[in-house]
Amino acid sequence: MTSEVMENDNKTLDSGTLTDLFVNLQKSSALLSTEEEQTFLNGLLQSKELNALVNIHSKILSNVERKRFFPVPALSDGMQVLADVLELIYQQPRRSSDCQELFLMLQKPHLQGLLCAHDAIAQKDYYPRLPDIPVEDDEEEQTIKVVQLVKSNEPLTGTQSAEPIVGATIKTDELTGKIVIARVMHGGAADRSGLIHVGDEVVEVNAISVEGKEPNDVLDILQSSEGTITFKLVPAECTMNVRESKVRVRAHFDYDSSTDPYIPCKEAGLDFKKGDVLHIVCQDDQYWWQARKEGDKHMRAGLIPSRALQEKRIVHDRGMKKDEDEAENDDFDRELIATYEEVAKLYPRPSVFRPIVLIGPPGVGRNELKRRLIDTDPVKFQTPTPFTSRSMKPGEVDGKEYFFVTRQQMERDIDEGKFIEFGEYKGNLYGTSTSSVEAIVHAGLVCILNPHYQALKMLRTPLLKPYIIYISPPSLDVLKQTRMAHHARSTFDVNNSRGFTEDEFQDMIRHSERIKFLYDHFFDETIVNADLADAFSKLLAAVNRVESEPLWVPASWVQ
């Protein structure tokens, strides 16, 4: 019988084979020299341990057979490879026509959608898992798993006095009073092991029972441990392997975990600044997401407040401030609360230029910066011709200074949302239409705009994809000093015959603070106009960057 098995190594040993062996043994008991040998073989063939091993053996062989008939993905991160290829092509100083064609093809939404679907399938585990440890019939016995991890510089606790250990957090279950795994940090040692899951009950740490202990007591055990740490765990009733998210967001606020009194584990926090791009890897927790900074090579993720939690904090803080100031701000109720915005990289394309939008308070110097930029290349940089309902004056040409239309037509177009901004002056309507901006973009030119800040909602669309630069005044003292030193003329004076007044300087600062409060999350870049020459140099650099570098934009713009 042994030689048969050796010669036919493709034969699967399964529970049916064991049954046949047992039956044949009963029939051939005469072959056994003693009753003790028969009893031993009977017990062995009926043992749960041997049957469990046979089941494992069968499933492994079944898995091998399946691989012969089902294709195995060569990789599971096709989208990342695509991004790497785009970066590689983009960095080439001279691109052949084939490279250029590939560069454009890889940005097609259908191809990227196909790769996303491929990755979603490739990252799932379709192969059979090892069966659970057999549970004895004795109801008092529990299934226990033993996990060994090497102590490292990663957090494991739920208290503020945590020391980094293995990349998970623990807490006391409110119902049972047991110590359980509260969170497994993506990329940490616990996550990489694949053996520790949220909800697992901690029974022992290094052979020390944790029954009746607090998380801090468990921390003391871990702190005194060296090298390998051994956990005895009762598996959670339901465990899920959550696939890492691909979501990237731009943060619209600063976060310092060391000053956050509510974070479950300060050592697991991820600090960031407003404008940082974060890779959100897990959003399972309602209040605490796991994230990494984009480009960060560290594998382990950190905790950040979720969008829901941060919005609640902002509402609370602004409500407190409103009570202190005893003032209402209607704009606050109308505007969205900025926390995170999902983003993706937009690569520059030949002859397709993003509009450059200059936003800022009146008098800050936007008109002069716009004029200087257009003067550098009047053919390439153009501003749209406005519309007006006033009558044409002698010498004016329709479509040059203005597009002249009737008031009724202009009012109808305004109601239909065809204008990015409009206003009335001396009984006549004036405005800039969306179609005039689109015409410049479609002509392969760079559209330069300096609209009222309320026009941002109409401009910031997937169709136009504008690059928004906020032109900010410096501090009040520097503002007054620089304008007076250069004998700047007030833009509030029709004849530009005088300098700025103290009230105009104050109004400029107040307007700036209001604009930033309402629309700061829309700005791609901020340029402080303390010195006009320096501000213009930064503006030129920004325009060149938009034309030549892949930049983060709202995710909906590249889908």
Phi, psi and omega in degrees: 000323179294318181295326178299314181294321181293322183283333182247077186284355178272352182285133182272128175274116183229183183297328177296321178296319178298319179298316178299318178300317182296317180296314179298325178297318180297323181285333186249033183298339181292338181288339181274136186287328184225159176293330180296320179294320179295317179297319180297313181294322177301314180295321181295312184292338180261358185290145179293327181297313181295319180296323177295318179296321179295320177298319178297314179302316182296318183289326177295315178296322178297322179296319179297319179296321181297324181297337181286336186249340182246134181294141178256129181298137179290330177205165182239011181230054182301322180295324179290321177297318178300316179297320179296320180294318178300316179298318182295315179294319182299326183283352180287124182296326179232122182251134174286169179298325178294318178297317181296319179296318178296319180303316180286322182295320182291347178266000179293132182298329181293319179293317180294324176296321178297317180293323177298316178296320178300313181297320180299322179283317185295332184274355177273149182261104181267352184279151182294143178265161177298141181295156178297156177299130182304136179261130180292156180295337180296115185295339182283340182276143179244153173286128181238135172244142181251124183236132177245128178231150177273127181300131182218184184273061181222153187280144170213091174177172177239012183252164182287341181265032186291152169244135179302129180229283189229007174088041175207165175237150181238162178204169173268123179295128185295330183274315186262340184077005180277156173277123182230160175286120182270324185201139174250121184283126180301131178086352179280177183299318180297319179293316182295331180291329182072011186250345182248131184229156176300133180098345176301136178270130178275119181262312181220150171231117183053048177068010177256123180293141179255010181299130179079001182267159175264163177306324179294327178294319178295322178299319180299321178297316182293321181296327181274356182276150178232143175070236184281136176248130181252124178250138166253124187231144168266117185301144175296152182298324181227119178241140180229137173269106184274127180287141182295133181287154178257006188289133172245139178227152171261129181278139179248023176203160175275148177221129178234106185296333182292339180256004181269111183286350187253355181294135183299327181210109184299322182293342179266000183287153177244115179277145177206165179248157176301131182100344178294144175263127183244142175264108180278115184261341182206130179236026184293323182279136182297327187246342184228115177268160172254135185209161170233155171287136180302130181089351179289130183276351179292135183284320187284135178278168178235166182272137174223154177295140179289169178300317181298317180294315182294322178297320178297320180296317181295316178300317180296312182297318180289327176296320177296317181294323180296320179295321180293319182278346183051043180222150178260146175232095184299329181297328180299320181290333184272332186270152175289149177273122185271121175234288177231149175230126179293133185229164174211163181277133175252122182268140178296145180236145182301132175064016174235102186253139177283138176299142176260120184246122179258118180244145179173170180286156177303136177090356185282344178112016181297318182298320181290319178296318177298316180297317181294322180294315180296324180296336180292332178197085184298338178282316184285315183263121181223154177243143184291148177282127182284164175257154176209153177263359181284165180285151179287134178271159178303134179092345180279150180239129180299127180094355179260287177286317181213161162265122184263121180226167178286158179297321180299317179295318182292321178296321179295317179294324177295316180297330181272005176075029183270357180245134177282334173202154179199163179194175181237136180220122180051044175082002180241145179271143176225148179185167178244126183271152176297322182296327179291326176291314180300323181297321179292318180296315182292339178278001180078028181244170179259118180273126180251125182231146170224068186278176170295148186298335179291346178284350184300324181297326179279333184274325188277078184231159177299335181289316184269326180051055184288155171255115190257120181247124178269121176267109187255142172286154174285190177299161185303316181297314180293322179302311181294318183295313183290319181294321180289322181296328181261008179053045182294138179271142181291129176281353177274350177264123183304322183268359183049042185260000182216168177276178179287145175270167178300318180297323179292322175297315180297318179297323180297317179294317180296317178299319181299315180295322180293316180298316180295322179298319185275324193229013182304327182288350177272345188281132173274335183200151176237131176240122178274121182267073173274318177237124187299318181296318179293318180296320180293322177299319178291325178295316178300317180297321179295316180297318178296323180293319180297324182281340191237349186237145172290132184231155179283133178223167174307137186302328181295342182283341182245007181269000000 
